[in-house]
């Protein structure tokens, strides 16, 4: 498993990618909650405003890496009476061992098998819940 991550900056409403964080000496805390810095010149005053977004180790149908908090969509061809466009956010279980996604009050589906079967063929990352919350409406 590749332990990559990104960070959402609550102050600047932007996402820093893995390479940016590493270049600036910012690493995921051993607990998986928050960040630590190995450089004194890093913006430590803003570290509390960074939210970790873990890499799922999967890519979507366009080979885009899928991270926690990403908004994904696909067409459910099993929906009745006609196919339905589904859109939701990616999340991990509290101990980061299971990837899942939910459909609010409608239903919950997921699990490693379903996830692995769907991703390479039909799932597409269309945004992130922090920078594109309007996509969930």
C-alpha positions in Angstrom: 0.0 0.0 0.0 1.3 3.5 -0.9 0.9 5.9 2.0 0.3 9.1 0.0 -1.9 12.0 1.1 -2.9 15.5 0.2 -4.1 18.3 2.5 -7.0 20.6 2.4 -6.2 24.1 3.7 -9.3 25.5 5.5 -7.9 29.1 5.4 -7.0 29.3 1.7 -9.7 26.8 0.5 -7.1 24.9 -1.6 -5.6 21.4 -1.7 -1.8 20.8 -1.4 -0.7 17.7 -3.2 1.7 15.1 -1.8 4.8 16.5 -3.6 4.2 20.0 -2.3 3.8 18.8 1.3 7.0 16.7 1.2 8.9 19.5 -0.5 7.9 21.8 2.4 8.8 19.1 5.1 5.2 18.4 6.0 4.4 14.8 6.9 1.3 13.0 8.1 1.4 12.6 11.9 2.1 9.0 13.1 -1.5 8.9 14.5 -2.9 9.7 11.0 -4.6 12.8 12.5 -3.0 16.1 11.5 0.5 16.9 10.3 4.0 17.3 11.6 6.9 19.4 10.1 10.5 18.6 9.9 11.5 22.1 8.8 11.5 25.2 10.9 10.5 27.5 8.0 7.3 25.6 7.3 4.0 27.5 7.9 3.6 25.9 11.3 1.1 28.5 12.4 -1.3 27.1 9.8 -0.7 23.4 10.3 -3.9 23.1 12.5 -5.9 24.3 9.5 -4.8 21.4 7.3 -7.1 18.3 6.9 -5.4 15.1 5.8 -6.8 13.4 2.6 -5.5 9.9 2.3 -4.8 8.1 -1.0 -7.1 5.1 -1.6 -4.4 3.3 -3.8 -6.9 3.4 -6.7 -7.3 5.5 -9.8 -10.5 6.3 -11.6 -11.3 5.4 -15.2 -9.2 8.4 -16.4 -6.2 7.3 -14.3 -6.8 10.1 -11.8 -5.7 9.2 -8.2 -8.7 8.9 -5.8 -8.3 10.4 -2.4 -10.5 10.6 0.7 -13.0 13.5 0.3 -13.1 13.2 -3.5 -16.4 13.4 -5.2 -17.0 10.5 -7.5 -19.7 9.6 -9.9 -20.8 6.7 -12.1 -23.9 5.3 -13.8 -25.8 2.6 -12.1 -27.1 0.5 -14.9 -29.0 -1.8 -12.5 -31.3 1.0 -11.4 -34.9 0.6 -12.2 -36.7 1.7 -14.4 -33.7 3.3 -16.0 -30.0 3.9 -15.4 -29.2 6.4 -12.7 -26.2 8.8 -12.3 -24.8 8.3 -8.8 -22.5 10.8 -7.0 -21.0 10.6 -3.6 -17.8 11.2 -1.6 -15.0 8.8 -0.8 -14.3 8.0 2.9 -12.3 5.6 5.0 -13.4 3.8 8.1 -12.1 5.3 11.3 -9.1 3.0 11.4 -8.3 3.5 7.6 -8.6 -0.2 6.7 -11.8 0.0 4.6 -12.7 2.3 1.8 -16.3 3.2 1.5 -18.9 5.6 0.1 -22.5 6.3 0.9 -25.6 7.8 -0.7 -26.9 9.7 2.3 -30.3 8.5 3.4 -30.9 6.4 0.2 -28.6 3.5 0.9 -25.1 2.5 1.7 -23.0 0.2 -0.4 -19.3 -0.5 -0.5 -16.6 -2.9 0.5 -13.4 -3.8 -1.1 -14.8 -6.2 -3.7 -17.4 -3.8 -5.2 -14.9 -0.9 -5.1 -12.3 -2.8 -7.0 -14.7 -4.0 -9.6 -16.2 -0.5 -10.3 -13.2 1.8 -10.3 -11.3 1.0 -13.5 -14.3 0.9 -15.6 -16.8 3.5 -14.6 -16.0 5.7 -11.6 -14.8 9.2 -12.3 -13.4 11.8 -9.9 -15.3 15.1 -10.5 -14.1 17.2 -7.6 -13.6 17.3 -3.8 -16.1 17.9 -1.0 -14.0 20.8 0.4 -13.3 22.8 -2.8 -16.5 21.7 -4.7 -19.3 21.2 -2.2 -21.8 22.5 -4.8 -21.3 19.2 -6.7 -23.1 17.3 -3.9 -26.3 19.2 -4.2 
